């Protein structure tokens, strides 16, 4: 076992220099090192070089100054050398049989694509560090608490989509959202008071960096889902807002779950066998046209599309329950559901079912990915918070697209992105205590904004 392996312990006698680390890497490379052109200077250049792409330099570029965090503490210097060796083994080891994985590239730009591509090596690094950090579970719980609080706020702003008053009180709702946007932008531009709290140590600080990266990547995934929802195209030629809803007094029309079950039966078996009464057939036909963009013709619909339609109706009730559990407003979908909400849920499931490969997500601190559709079909695994908020986001933006309110869509999307930016500001730094301090500061500012908006909701935005 190497002296700077992650499982090694500092005995108080080891020389804590980068030269010692370089020599250890050369020794472990074995007699073939020289044949492959590997020498001391080459190893040294992997950490710092004139091109600025050394491992230490890449860490500094993403705001992680490993030696500043370590300071003069000998144990922390040892931890710094351990971390550098671990990262070298993944990103800089080019010996035969080794395939470098450029995780610093991923860490520099949190995104859904990078997160999925580098999930396995990042999870390995996280797991190795987690085992060595005293109180790692405590740190993880603290960060999860902060993250889920901001995630809830980011998704709550778009929950206006579920209320029937969205159209009848449109001007008032729009003014509320304008106030939220203006106030949130001012909060984001505010610098919190600095207390000078030091980092908890090299490994906890890097653990925090990885947790922040994962959260930011999930935020990117949620934003991607929202943007995709805005682009979902219906097969119908006329916009829904100008068609079916206008026949039922805009958003005041409700559908019972028994009626949803009848629609399922109509698609599964025989549409015209739903009822012998002509008006009932007409009702079912209009409902199906509204939900799927065309009157159902079982002979003209492929088995795959028929299955997607059945899935959309089968899981609509479950997703309605999820929305109700997470909703900050008083909604009750237990007996019936507003038509525009049902349409948003069904069309979202239908679209995701047809494009499952686009919607692969990873629950927080999981090394496995699964499709959003799997979150509906997995009866033995309850949908976690990340999955629930992702679905809610898709459906919220889909509803706003359905009713044709582009201004609301744009404003809600901007508010959500601002909230994620505030979260980035909250979680920047190397100390969990510092994060909690900034979290409390920014939450108090947001709560003050919420009190102003929801206490006097019809004040005009400046």
Long-range contacts (C-beta under 8 A, 24 or more apart in sequence): 2-28, 2-85, 4-78, 4-81, 4-82, 4-84, 4-85, 5-82, 5-85, 6-82, 6-85, 6-86, 6-128, 6-129, 6-131, 6-132, 7-132, 8-82, 10-74, 10-75, 10-78, 12-74, 14-78, 16-74, 16-77, 16-78, 16-81, 18-44, 18-47, 18-81, 18-84, 20-81, 21-81, 21-84, 21-85, 22-47, 24-85, 25-85, 25-88, 29-95, 32-95, 32-96, 33-95, 36-95, 36-96, 38-95, 46-88, 46-92, 47-84, 47-88, 47-92, 55-84, 55-87, 55-88, 55-91, 55-92, 55-104, 56-84, 58-104, 58-108, 59-87, 59-104, 61-104, 61-108, 62-104, 62-107, 62-108, 62-209, 63-428, 64-205, 64-206, 64-209, 64-430, 66-202, 69-199, 69-201, 69-202, 69-205, 69-430, 70-202, 76-201, 76-202, 79-132, 79-201, 79-202, 79-203, 80-202, 82-132, 82-203, 83-129, 83-202, 83-203, 83-206, 86-125, 86-128, 86-129, 87-125, 90-121, 90-124, 90-125, 106-213, 107-209, 107-213, 110-213, 110-216, 110-217, 110-219, 110-220, 111-217, 111-220, 112-217, 112-220, 112-221, 112-224, 114-217, 115-213, 115-214, 115-217, 115-218, 115-220, 115-221, 115-362, 116-360, 116-362, 116-369, 119-362, 119-367, 119-369, 120-367, 122-210, 122-213, 122-214, 123-367, 125-210, 126-207, 126-210, 126-211, 126-365, 129-203, 129-206, 129-207, 129-210, 130-207, 132-203, 133-201, 133-203, 133-204, 133-207, 136-204, 136-207, 139-200, 139-204, 139-207, 139-208, 139-432, 140-211, 140-365, 142-432, 142-435, 142-436, 143-208, 143-211, 143-212, 143-215, 143-427, 143-432, 143-435, 144-364, 146-426, 146-427, 146-435, 146-436, 146-439, 147-211, 147-215, 147-364, 147-423, 147-427, 148-385, 149-439, 149-443, 150-419, 150-420, 150-422, 150-423, 150-426, 151-218, 151-219, 151-222, 151-385, 151-386, 151-389, 151-423, 152-326, 152-389, 153-419, 153-446, 154-219, 154-222, 154-416, 154-419, 154-420, 154-423, 155-222, 155-326, 155-389, 155-392, 155-393, 155-396, 155-416, 156-328, 157-412, 157-415, 157-416, 157-419, 158-226, 158-392, 158-393, 158-396, 158-397, 158-400, 158-412, 158-415, 158-416, 159-327, 159-328, 159-329, 159-392, 159-396, 160-408, 160-412, 161-341, 161-344, 161-395, 161-396, 161-397, 161-399, 161-400, 161-408, 161-412, 162-323, 162-327, 162-329, 162-331, 162-338, 162-341, 162-396, 162-399, 163-329, 163-331, 164-251, 164-252, 164-338, 165-251, 166-251, 166-340, 166-403, 166-405, 166-408, 167-250, 167-251, 167-403, 167-405, 168-250, 168-251, 168-252, 170-405, 172-457, 172-458, 173-408, 174-407, 174-408, 174-411, 175-457, 175-458, 175-459, 175-460, 175-461, 176-453, 176-454, 176-457, 176-458, 177-408, 177-411, 177-412, 177-415, 178-411, 178-461, 179-449, 179-452, 179-453, 179-459, 179-461, 180-415, 180-449, 180-453, 181-411, 181-414, 181-415, 181-418, 181-461, 182-461, 182-462, 183-449, 183-452, 183-453, 184-415, 184-418, 184-419, 184-422, 184-446, 184-449, 185-418, 187-422, 187-442, 187-445, 187-446, 187-449, 188-418, 188-421, 188-422, 188-425, 190-442, 190-445, 192-425, 192-437, 192-438, 192-441, 192-442, 193-441, 195-434, 195-437, 197-431, 197-433, 197-434, 197-437, 198-430, 198-431, 199-429, 199-430, 199-431, 200-430, 200-431, 200-432, 200-433, 204-432, 205-430, 205-431, 208-427, 208-429, 208-430, 208-431, 208-432, 208-435, 211-365, 212-424, 212-427, 212-428, 214-364, 214-365, 215-364, 215-423, 215-427, 216-420, 216-424, 218-361, 218-362, 218-364, 218-386, 219-420, 219-423, 221-361, 221-390, 222-389, 222-390, 222-393, 223-416, 223-417, 223-420, 225-359, 225-390, 225-393, 225-394, 226-393, 226-394, 226-396, 226-397, 226-413, 226-416, 227-397, 227-413, 228-351, 228-358, 228-394, 229-348, 229-351, 229-393, 229-394, 229-395, 229-396, 229-397, 229-398, 229-401, 230-397, 230-398, 230-401, 230-409, 230-413, 232-347, 232-348, 232-351, 232-398, 232-401, 234-293, 234-347, 235-292, 235-293, 235-294, 236-289, 236-293, 236-294, 239-404, 240-290, 240-343, 240-402, 240-403, 240-404, 241-402, 241-403, 241-404, 242-404, 243-290, 244-286, 244-289, 244-290, 244-339, 245-290, 245-339, 245-340, 245-403, 247-286, 248-339, 251-338, 251-339, 251-340, 251-403, 253-338, 253-339, 254-336, 254-337, 254-338, 254-339, 255-287, 255-336, 255-337, 255-338, 255-339, 255-342, 256-335, 256-336, 257-317, 257-335, 257-336, 257-337, 259-287, 260-313, 260-316, 260-317, 260-342, 263-287, 263-288, 263-291, 263-313, 264-310, 264-313, 264-314, 266-296, 267-296, 267-298, 267-306, 267-309, 267-310, 267-313, 268-310, 270-298, 271-296, 271-297, 271-298, 290-339, 290-343, 291-342, 291-343, 291-346, 291-347, 291-350, 292-346, 292-347, 292-350, 305-354, 307-353, 308-350, 308-353, 308-354, 309-350, 311-349, 311-350, 311-353, 311-373, 311-376, 312-345, 312-346, 312-347, 312-349, 312-350, 312-353, 313-346, 315-349, 315-376, 315-377, 316-342, 316-345, 316-346, 316-349, 318-376, 319-345, 319-349, 319-376, 319-391, 319-395, 320-345, 322-383, 322-388, 322-391, 322-392, 323-392, 323-395, 325-388, 326-388, 326-389, 326-392, 340-399, 340-402, 340-403, 341-395, 341-399, 343-399, 343-402, 344-395, 344-396, 344-398, 344-399, 344-402, 345-395, 347-398, 347-402, 348-391, 348-394, 348-395, 348-398, 349-373, 349-376, 352-394, 359-390, 361-386, 361-387, 361-390, 363-387, 422-446
